[in-house]
Amino acid sequence: MTLDHCCKVERVSATFDISPPSRDADDIDEYLVERWLGINGNDSVGLRTLAEWFNKQILREVYREHGRSDSNVRINSDFDALQSDKIPVHEREELISELADDGIDGEAISKKFISKSTLSRHLKNCLDVNKERSNSDTEWEIERITIAKNTYKSHLESALQSLDNKEKINGIKSSEVQVQAYVSCSECPTRVTIETAYDQGYVCSNHHDTS
């Protein structure tokens, strides 16, 4: 008998038997809704963070089935290698080879991962859930960061113009000023831009709570 699933989220969830952490919810859909809305004792999280949690559960279930370590460090590291375009190609290929030795098709698994847009459609269209944005959730913080960077860049360009007039730096006139703000992990050398940290919901994949 063929089971009808509303979308990829439900189909993948059934295939890999994705379940919520104990004590949190009765089924995976309930858990996803509670995490997204921030209800029943859960802090509200973004779609990107929630989709990443879901995808890591796929990887965890596969690893358990094949007797591969599913520690948070291993899952976080391998997940990044499988799905991030910032990881060197040779590192991804090395992981794919290691997984193959354990009987796991890494390429096939990565294709099962859901995107935040897929999760959004599942929550809004399949489950008919909408997240009301409050006045306190207007993302003014990101706007403030952008303003701060632009202000700093303006002061920097003014100082560089003066140095150019004094002929203190050769080629400064034709150069482009780039200003970026970074945040660093307190546990390891990982460093990312504030925008990256905001998009992914954490600073370091190996040192944040994925529960």
C-alpha positions as CSV (number, residue, x, y, z in Angstrom):
1,M,0.0,0.0,0.0
2,T,1.3,3.4,-0.9
3,L,1.1,6.1,1.8
4,D,0.2,9.6,0.8
5,H,2.4,12.3,2.4
6,C,1.6,16.0,2.3
7,C,5.1,17.1,1.3
8,K,8.8,16.2,1.5
9,V,9.0,17.0,5.3
10,E,6.4,14.4,6.1
11,R,7.8,11.9,3.6
12,V,11.4,12.2,4.9
13,S,10.2,12.2,8.5
14,A,8.4,8.9,7.9
15,T,11.3,7.3,6.0
16,F,13.8,8.0,8.7
17,D,11.4,7.8,11.6
18,I,12.3,11.3,12.8
19,S,10.8,11.9,16.3
20,P,11.0,14.8,18.7
21,P,13.2,14.8,21.8
22,S,11.7,13.0,24.7
23,R,9.3,15.1,26.9
24,D,8.9,17.8,24.2
25,A,6.0,16.7,22.0
26,D,3.9,13.7,21.0
27,D,5.0,13.8,17.3
28,I,7.4,15.6,15.0
29,D,4.9,18.0,13.6
30,E,3.9,19.1,17.0
31,Y,7.5,19.6,18.0
32,L,8.3,21.6,14.9
33,V,5.3,23.9,15.5
34,E,6.2,24.4,19.2
35,R,9.8,25.2,18.4
36,W,8.9,27.6,15.6
37,L,6.3,29.5,17.6
38,G,8.1,29.3,20.9
39,I,5.3,27.8,22.9
40,N,5.1,25.2,25.7
41,G,8.4,26.2,27.2
42,N,10.3,26.4,24.0
43,D,12.2,29.5,22.8
44,S,11.2,30.5,19.3
45,V,13.7,29.6,16.6
46,G,14.0,30.5,12.9
47,L,13.3,28.3,10.0
48,R,16.9,27.9,9.1
49,T,17.8,26.6,12.6
50,L,14.8,24.3,12.7
51,A,15.5,22.9,9.3
52,E,19.1,22.2,10.3
53,W,17.9,20.4,13.5
54,F,15.6,18.2,11.3
55,N,18.4,17.4,8.8
56,K,20.8,16.5,11.6
57,Q,18.2,14.0,12.9
58,I,18.2,12.4,9.5
59,L,22.0,12.0,9.7
60,R,21.8,10.8,13.2
61,E,19.3,8.1,12.4
62,V,21.3,6.8,9.5
63,Y,24.5,6.8,11.6
64,R,22.8,4.8,14.3
65,E,21.4,2.3,11.8
66,H,24.9,1.7,10.4
67,G,26.7,1.6,13.8
68,R,28.5,4.9,13.2
69,S,29.1,7.3,16.1
70,D,26.4,9.9,16.4
71,S,27.9,12.3,18.9
72,N,27.0,15.9,18.5
73,V,30.5,16.8,17.5
74,R,30.5,14.1,14.7
75,I,27.0,15.0,13.5
76,N,27.7,18.8,13.4
77,S,31.0,18.3,11.6
78,D,29.8,15.8,9.1
79,F,26.6,17.7,8.4
80,D,28.6,20.9,7.6
81,A,30.9,18.9,5.3
82,L,27.9,17.4,3.4
83,Q,25.8,20.5,2.9
84,S,28.0,23.6,3.2
85,D,29.6,25.1,0.1
86,K,32.2,26.7,2.3
87,I,33.9,23.3,3.1
88,P,36.8,22.4,0.8
89,V,35.8,19.9,-1.9
90,H,38.5,17.4,-0.8
91,E,37.1,17.3,2.7
92,R,33.6,16.6,1.5
93,E,34.9,13.9,-0.9
94,E,36.9,12.3,2.0
95,L,33.8,12.2,4.1
96,I,31.8,10.7,1.3
97,S,34.4,8.0,0.9
98,E,34.4,7.2,4.7
99,L,30.6,7.0,4.7
100,A,30.7,4.6,1.7
101,D,33.1,2.3,3.7
102,D,30.3,2.2,6.4
103,G,27.7,1.4,3.8
104,I,26.2,4.9,3.7
105,D,25.5,6.8,0.5
106,G,26.4,10.3,1.6
107,E,25.2,11.9,-1.7
108,A,21.8,10.3,-1.4
109,I,21.5,11.3,2.3
110,S,22.3,15.0,1.5
111,K,19.6,15.0,-1.1
112,K,17.1,14.1,1.6
113,F,17.9,17.3,3.6
114,I,15.1,19.9,3.6
115,S,15.5,23.6,3.0
116,K,14.0,26.3,5.2
117,S,11.6,27.2,2.4
118,T,10.4,23.5,2.3
119,L,9.9,23.6,6.0
120,S,8.1,26.9,5.8
121,R,5.6,25.5,3.2
122,H,5.1,22.5,5.5
123,L,4.3,24.6,8.5
124,K,2.1,27.2,6.7
125,N,0.4,25.1,4.0
126,C,0.3,21.6,5.4
127,L,-0.1,22.4,9.1
128,D,-1.9,25.7,8.6
129,V,0.3,27.5,11.1
130,N,1.4,31.1,10.9
131,K,3.9,33.0,13.0
132,E,2.7,36.5,14.0
133,R,5.6,39.0,14.1
134,S,5.5,41.1,17.3
135,N,6.7,44.7,17.5
136,S,9.7,43.5,19.5
137,D,10.7,41.1,16.6
138,T,11.3,43.7,13.9
139,E,15.0,42.8,13.5
140,W,16.0,46.3,14.5
141,E,19.3,44.7,15.7
142,I,20.4,43.8,12.2
143,E,19.5,47.3,11.0
144,R,21.6,48.8,13.8
145,I,24.6,46.7,12.9
146,T,24.3,47.8,9.2
147,I,24.1,51.4,10.3
148,A,27.1,51.0,12.5
149,K,29.2,49.4,9.7
150,N,28.2,52.1,7.2
151,T,29.1,54.9,9.7
152,Y,32.5,53.3,10.4
153,K,33.1,52.9,6.7
154,S,32.3,56.5,6.1
155,H,34.8,57.6,8.8
156,L,37.4,55.2,7.4
157,E,37.0,56.4,3.8
158,S,37.5,60.0,5.0
159,A,40.7,59.1,6.8
160,L,41.9,57.1,3.7
161,Q,41.1,60.1,1.5
162,S,43.4,62.2,3.7
163,L,46.2,59.6,3.5
164,D,45.8,59.6,-0.3
165,N,46.1,63.4,-0.4
166,K,49.3,63.1,1.6
167,E,50.5,60.2,-0.7
168,K,51.0,58.0,2.4
169,I,49.6,54.8,0.8
170,N,50.3,53.9,-2.8
171,G,47.2,52.7,-4.7
172,I,44.7,53.7,-2.0
173,K,42.8,55.9,-4.4
174,S,41.7,53.1,-6.7
175,S,41.1,50.6,-3.9
176,E,37.8,49.5,-2.4
177,V,37.1,49.8,1.3
178,Q,35.4,46.7,2.8
179,V,34.0,46.7,6.3
180,Q,32.8,43.5,8.0
181,A,32.0,42.6,11.6
182,Y,32.9,39.1,12.9
183,V,32.1,37.1,16.0
184,S,34.3,34.3,17.3
185,C,33.5,31.1,19.1
186,S,34.8,31.1,22.7
187,E,35.6,27.4,22.5
188,C,37.5,27.1,19.2
189,P,39.1,29.3,16.4
190,T,35.8,29.4,14.4
191,R,35.0,33.0,13.2
192,V,32.0,34.0,11.2
193,T,30.4,37.3,10.1
194,I,27.5,38.6,12.1
195,E,25.3,38.1,9.1
196,T,26.3,34.4,8.8
197,A,25.7,33.9,12.5
198,Y,22.3,35.4,12.2
199,D,21.3,33.4,9.2
200,Q,22.4,30.0,10.6
201,G,21.3,30.8,14.2
202,Y,24.6,30.2,15.9
203,V,28.3,31.2,15.8
204,C,29.9,27.7,15.8
205,S,28.3,24.5,14.6
206,N,30.3,22.4,17.1
207,H,29.6,24.5,20.1
208,H,25.9,25.3,20.2
209,D,22.8,23.5,21.5
210,T,21.1,21.5,18.8
211,S,18.4,20.1,21.1
